[in-house]
Amino acid sequence: MKLSTKGRYGLKAMFELSISQSKGPVPLKVIANNQNISEQYLEQIFSKLKKSGIIKSVRGAQGGYLLAKDAKDISVGEILIALEGPVSLSECVLDEDVCENSGTCVTKIVWEKLKKGIEDVINSITLQDMINDYDKNRFLDNDITKLISKDRECN
């Protein structure tokens, strides 16, 4: 399974929105610039996210986008499903009528278990988890850089 750019960019943009909205609505241009995503492409992505009720828009000179709920209440799964549709490694898992061997297929159960596993993981990770993990990694990277600098100073 490979996510499209819509899913990957959408997740990056939602992360950016969640860390930037403390000052109010975030203009699409800011998100596009900070994440190096085409503003036109981001408009398409945010249109889907808005229709799904994950984000809301504010019109006007000070307008932009906001999360529709707290970052802790928005899962990666919710975002990806809004942009990509349901998780599916094989069409037969979503629609049994696609395959005439659906009832006796030896691999269908594997695809169903993989689908469930992926859904469990993406639904268990929230935007807040992404923020926390990013902050933790940034903190660790900073500590490692300081240790390396100190070590070089001592030598």
C-alpha positions, 0 to 999 in steps of 0.5 A, a space after each residue: 500500500 502506498 499513500 498518494 501525495 494527497 494523504 502525505 501532504 494532507 498529514 503534513 499540512 494538518 500537523 502545520 495547522 495544529 502547531 500554528 493555530 494558537 495565534 488564530 486562523 492560519 492562512 493557506 499560504 503560510 501552511 503551503 510555504 512552511 511545508 513546501 506544498 503548492 498552495 493550489 494543491 493544498 486548496 484541494 486537500 483542505 476542501 476535502 478536510 473541510 467537507 469531512 468536518 476536520 477543519 473549518 475556515 474563517 473568511 476575511 483579512 484575518 481569515 484562514 483555517 482552524 482545526 474543528 476540534 482539539 488536536 488530541 481528538 483528530 486521528 491520523 486515520 480520520 485525516 487519511 480516510 477523508 483524503 484517501 478513502 478507506 484502507 484497502 490492500 485488495 478490492 475484495 476486502 471492501 467489496 466481495 462482489 469484485 472477486 468470484 473466489 471471495 468465499 474461498 480465497 486463501 489470501 483474503 483473510 491476510 488482507 483483512 488482518 493487514 487492513 485491520 492492523 493498519 486501521 488500528 495503528 492510524 486510528 490510535 495516533 492523533 495530531 497531538 501525538 504527532 506534535 508530542 513526538 516531534 517535540 520529543 525528537 527535536 529535544 533529543 536532537 538538540 541534546 545530542 548536538 550539545 553533547 557532540 559539541 561539548 565532546 569536541 570542545 574537550 578534545 
